[in-house]
Amino acid sequence: MLSRIQDWDNRMLDRISKLRTKRLNKIMVGATTIGNSGLVWFVLAIALLPFQKYRTSGIAIIIAIIVSWLCGEVTIKNIVGRVRPCHKVSEDQLLIKNPPHYSFPSGHTTSSFAATTVMFFMHPILAIPMLFLAALIAFSRTYLLVHYITDVLAGVALGIITGCIVVPVIYSISVLNFS
């Protein structure tokens, strides 16, 4: 079963690598860069904090990113230990620095979808542009050969699960503190 998944991942990477153009390369490098360490999502969360209407959302996004990082980067990546596809290709094929850590799941994707899921529940209209950016960041990881498709799909799932857990916890804490 695992070999079939790996074969599918390899075929998908081959197909995606055929999409490469100079313009798309720049877009994908930019998308990945703003997704580094959940930077874009932390900036968004911090920007929400001064506004009473969005403060709880900002706090929830920060917590979701931290929880998703602990689950994905600290725990799952070290258990699974999957080698990144970029470790199997020549350096001249890489458009970004070769990441040193394991591949599964995609941390960029996990944090992106954790933040987007939180916003989907708390302010759905604001989640729409976030979803497009999260999807772009996720796709960039495969386009840049630093993740397999299944790494990205696992990141989407983990991010959504994390957001779905964090939101009710935040709401229950808010009710306890403000009732």
N, C-alpha and C positions, 0 to 999 in steps of 0.2 A: 504494500500500500504506500509506504513512504517513498519507494522508488518511483511509483507512478506520479505522485505529487511532485517530486523533484523533476521528473521528465517534463511535466506540464509547466512547472515554473521556468525551466530552461527554455522551452519553446516560446513561452510568453516573453521572456527577456529578449530572445532573438527577434521576435516581431516588433517589440517596442524599440529596440536599438535601430531598426530600419526607419523609424520616424525621425531620427535626428537631423536637425538643420542648424545652421549657425544661430538663427533667430530663436528657435525653440531651446537651444542649449542655454542661451542667456536667460530666458524666462525660467527655465527649470532650475538653474543655479540660483537665481534670485529667490524663487519660491522656497527652495530648500534652506537657503541662508536665513530667511526671515523665520523659518520654522525651527532653527537651531535652538536647542534648550527650551523650547516652548516660548521663545522670546516674544513673538507677536501676540501670543495669548496672555502672557504676563503683562505686557504693556497695555493691552485692552482692559484687563482686569483692574489694573492700577488706575487707569483713566476712568473707570466706572465708580471707584470708591468715593470720590467727593460728592457724588449725587445720591441723595437719600433713596430715590426711586430705584437706583441700580446697584446700590452698595452691597446688598445681599448677593446679587449676581456676581459681582467682582470677587467677593470672598469665596463664593462657591466655585468659581473658575479656578482660583488659586489652589483651593483644596483639591479639586478634581485633578489638576495637573500634578500636584504632589503625590496623590494617591496612585494615579496612573503610572507615574515614574517609579514609585516603589514596587508596584506590581509587575510592570513590564521590564524596566531597565535593571532593577536591583534583583528581582526574583526570577521571572520567567526566562529572560535572556541567559542567565547563568545556569539555569536548570537544563534548558534545551541545548545551548551551546552551538547553534547553527552558524556555520561559516558564511560570511557575506559573499555575494556573487563577485564583488569587485576584487576579492582575494584570488579569484580564479581567472582574471583577465589581465592583459598587459597594461602597464601604467599609462601608455599613450591613449587608451580608451577612456580613461577617467577624466572627468571634467571638474571634480572636486577632490579634496584631500581624502585619502583612503581612511575611513573610520576604523578605529582600533577595536571596537567592541563587537559582540555577537550581533546576529542579524534578526532573530525572531523574538518578539514582534518589533515592528517599526515604531520607535519612540516618537519620531516626528508625527506620525499618523495617530498614535495613541493620544498624545497631548492635544492634537488638533481636534479630534473627534470628542474627547472628554470635554473640552471647552465649548465646542459647538452644541453638544448634547445638553449641557447645563443651560446655555442660552436658549435652546429650543424650548425647554420647559418653562423658563422664567420670562423670556421676552422673545416669542417665536419670530416676529417680524425681523428682529436683528440677527437671528440665526441664519437667515437666508444667505446674505453675503458671506457670513462665516463658513457656511457649508461649501460654497464655491472655493473659497480660499483653502479650507481643510482638504478638499478633494484635489486641488492643484498641488498642495504640499505633498499629499500622499502619493500622487502619480509621479511627482518629481523624484521621489526616492527610488522608484523602479527605473525610471528613465535614466537616472544617473548611475545605475548599476550598483547601488549600495544596498538594495533590498530586492528580494523576490516578491512576486505578487502575493503569495500566501503570507509573507511577513506583513505586508500592508493590510491585507484583509483581516489578519489577526489583530493588528493595531486598531483598525476601525471597530471591530467587535469589542476589544478591551476598552477603548475610549468610550463607546456608547454605554457599556455596562457600568463603567466607573461613573459616568455622568448620571446614569439612572439610579445609582446608589447614593451619590453625594447629594443630589437635589432634595430627596425626602428627608435626609438627615439634617441638612441645613434648615429646611422648613420647620422640622420638629424642634430644633434648637431655637429658631426665631420665635416660635409660638411660646416656648417655655420662658424665654427672656422678656418677651413683650406683653404677655398676658396679665 
